[in-house]
Amino acid sequence: MKRTLVIMVKEPHPGRVKTRLGRDIGMVGAAWWFRHQTRSLIRRLRDPRWQIVLAVAPDREGLESCIWPVDLPRAPQGRGDLGDRMGRMLRGMPPGPVCVIGADIPDITCPRISRAFQALGSHEMVFGPAPDGGYWLVGAKRAAALPNTLFKGVRWSTEHALADTMASVPGLRIALVDELRDVDTKADLSRL
């Protein structure tokens, strides 16, 4: 079965992406950074071991966008909070292991993605933790078998996001891979 890597992307318009970073460096600068970071990430992660699917937002604009590579399949993220959108992506992909990542993590590499997919050989789910208590990657061995409780009650954008998500899938074998940091502020940028 084919492995699928879903990259969550937004159209990089000033004031609509990376707004916390935008408060530090300006909304235009934050949108510029996101656009170039995302394009670099997509280029770096092209690998014959998995298929890349772009989960786009806003839906219609993302599906028609000229910003992202035209050869990659796209799926609309749809409505709802982050858990609703990630759950839709996990369950909506072809049969086989699926990993979902954000586009604002500069240190994601093919070896790190490969380790996540390898972890799904002996685990039902995998997470890539972040130092702030969230996570940069979530993956499932068989997304169709995930419980309906997945992502329920998660306190998004808090230090509890990973713990809450893991608690939403009791009884599943869960692996953790590399801890990586996303970019939300100017201080995060200076750590790169």
C-alpha positions as CSV (number, residue, x, y, z in Angstrom):
1,M,0.0,0.0,0.0
2,K,1.2,3.5,-0.9
3,R,2.4,5.8,1.8
4,T,0.8,9.3,1.8
5,L,2.4,12.4,3.2
6,V,-0.1,15.3,3.6
7,I,1.3,18.8,3.9
8,M,-1.2,21.3,5.3
9,V,-0.8,24.6,3.4
10,K,-2.6,27.9,3.3
11,E,-2.5,30.5,0.6
12,P,0.2,32.9,1.7
13,H,-1.7,36.1,1.9
14,P,-0.5,38.8,4.4
15,G,-2.7,38.7,7.5
16,R,-4.0,35.2,6.8
17,V,-0.9,33.1,7.5
18,K,1.6,33.2,10.4
19,T,-0.1,36.2,12.1
20,R,1.8,35.8,15.4
21,L,5.0,36.0,13.4
22,G,3.5,38.9,11.4
23,R,3.1,40.9,14.7
24,D,6.8,40.6,15.1
25,I,8.1,41.1,11.5
26,G,5.1,42.5,9.7
27,M,2.3,40.6,7.9
28,V,3.9,40.9,4.4
29,G,7.2,39.5,5.8
30,A,5.5,36.7,7.5
31,A,3.5,35.8,4.4
32,W,6.7,35.9,2.3
33,W,8.5,33.7,4.8
34,F,5.7,31.1,4.8
35,R,5.5,31.0,1.0
36,H,9.2,30.4,0.6
37,Q,9.4,28.0,3.5
38,T,6.5,26.0,2.1
39,R,8.0,25.8,-1.4
40,S,11.4,24.7,0.0
41,L,9.7,22.1,2.2
42,I,7.8,20.6,-0.7
43,R,10.9,20.4,-2.8
44,R,12.9,18.8,0.0
45,L,10.2,16.2,0.7
46,R,9.7,14.8,-2.8
47,D,10.6,11.2,-2.5
48,P,9.6,8.0,-4.3
49,R,8.8,6.3,-1.0
50,W,5.6,8.3,-0.5
51,Q,3.0,10.4,-2.4
52,I,2.7,14.0,-1.4
53,V,-0.8,15.5,-1.2
54,L,-1.3,19.2,-0.4
55,A,-4.2,19.9,2.0
56,V,-5.1,23.4,0.9
57,A,-7.0,26.3,2.5
58,P,-9.0,28.2,1.7
59,D,-10.6,25.4,-0.3
60,R,-11.5,26.9,-3.6
61,E,-8.6,29.3,-3.8
62,G,-6.1,26.6,-2.8
63,L,-7.4,24.1,-5.4
64,E,-7.0,26.7,-8.1
65,S,-3.7,28.2,-6.9
66,C,-0.7,28.7,-9.1
67,I,1.6,29.0,-6.1
68,W,1.9,25.3,-5.3
69,P,3.3,22.7,-7.7
70,V,0.7,21.7,-10.3
71,D,1.8,18.1,-10.4
72,L,0.9,17.4,-6.8
73,P,-2.7,16.3,-5.9
74,R,-4.6,18.7,-3.7
75,A,-7.4,18.1,-1.2
76,P,-9.5,20.9,0.4
77,Q,-9.0,21.1,4.2
78,G,-12.7,22.0,4.7
79,R,-14.3,23.6,7.7
80,G,-13.7,23.1,11.4
81,D,-10.9,23.4,13.9
82,L,-7.4,21.9,13.3
83,G,-8.6,18.5,14.6
84,D,-11.5,18.4,12.2
85,R,-9.3,19.2,9.3
86,M,-6.5,16.8,10.2
87,G,-9.0,14.0,10.8
88,R,-10.6,14.6,7.4
89,M,-7.1,14.4,5.8
90,L,-6.1,11.2,7.7
91,R,-9.4,9.5,6.8
92,G,-9.7,10.8,3.3
93,M,-6.4,9.5,1.9
94,P,-6.0,6.2,0.0
95,P,-5.5,3.0,2.0
96,G,-2.1,2.8,3.6
97,P,-0.1,4.7,6.1
98,V,-0.7,8.5,6.2
99,C,1.3,11.2,7.9
100,V,0.1,14.8,8.2
101,I,2.5,17.7,8.7
102,G,2.4,21.5,8.9
103,A,4.4,23.6,6.5
104,D,6.0,25.9,9.0
105,I,8.6,23.5,10.4
106,P,12.0,24.2,8.7
107,D,13.8,21.1,10.1
108,I,11.6,18.5,8.5
109,T,13.7,16.2,6.3
110,C,13.1,13.0,4.3
111,P,14.9,10.9,6.9
112,R,12.6,12.3,9.6
113,I,9.5,11.5,7.5
114,S,10.9,8.0,6.8
115,R,11.3,7.3,10.5
116,A,7.7,8.3,11.1
117,F,6.4,5.9,8.4
118,Q,8.8,3.2,9.8
119,A,7.3,3.6,13.2
120,L,3.8,2.8,11.8
121,G,5.1,-0.7,11.0
122,S,4.6,-1.6,14.7
123,H,2.3,1.2,16.0
124,E,-1.2,2.4,15.1
125,M,-0.2,6.1,15.4
126,V,2.9,8.2,15.4
127,F,3.5,11.8,16.6
128,G,6.4,14.2,16.1
129,P,6.4,16.3,19.3
130,A,7.2,19.9,19.5
131,P,8.9,21.6,22.5
132,D,5.8,23.7,23.2
133,G,3.6,20.7,24.0
134,G,2.1,20.4,20.5
135,Y,3.3,18.3,17.6
136,W,4.5,18.8,14.0
137,L,3.4,15.4,12.7
138,V,0.6,13.0,13.2
139,G,0.4,9.7,11.4
140,A,-1.8,6.6,11.3
141,K,-1.2,3.1,10.1
142,R,-4.8,2.6,9.0
143,A,-6.7,5.8,9.1
144,A,-10.1,4.1,8.5
145,A,-9.7,2.2,11.8
146,L,-9.1,5.4,13.9
147,P,-11.6,5.9,16.7
148,N,-14.2,8.7,16.4
149,T,-12.7,10.2,19.6
150,L,-9.5,11.2,17.7
151,F,-8.9,15.0,18.3
152,K,-11.9,15.4,20.6
153,G,-11.3,17.6,23.6
154,V,-7.9,18.8,22.4
155,R,-6.8,22.2,23.7
156,W,-5.2,23.5,20.5
157,S,-2.4,26.0,20.6
158,T,-1.6,25.1,24.2
159,E,1.1,23.0,25.9
160,H,-1.6,20.3,26.3
161,A,-2.2,19.6,22.6
162,L,-0.1,16.4,22.3
163,A,-1.2,15.0,25.6
164,D,-4.8,15.7,24.9
165,T,-4.6,14.1,21.4
166,M,-2.9,11.0,22.8
167,A,-5.6,10.8,25.4
168,S,-8.2,10.9,22.7
169,V,-7.1,7.5,21.3
170,P,-6.9,5.2,24.3
171,G,-5.5,1.7,23.8
172,L,-3.7,2.5,20.5
173,R,0.0,1.8,20.2
174,I,1.7,5.2,19.8
175,A,5.2,6.0,18.7
176,L,7.0,9.3,19.1
177,V,9.7,10.5,16.7
178,D,12.0,13.5,16.6
179,E,11.1,16.7,18.4
180,L,11.0,19.7,16.1
181,R,10.1,23.3,16.5
182,D,7.7,25.3,14.3
183,V,8.0,29.0,13.6
184,D,5.5,31.2,15.3
185,T,7.5,34.2,16.4
186,K,10.6,36.2,15.5
187,A,12.5,34.4,18.4
188,D,11.7,31.1,16.6
189,L,13.2,32.5,13.4
190,S,16.4,33.5,15.1
191,R,16.8,30.0,16.5
192,L,17.1,28.6,12.9
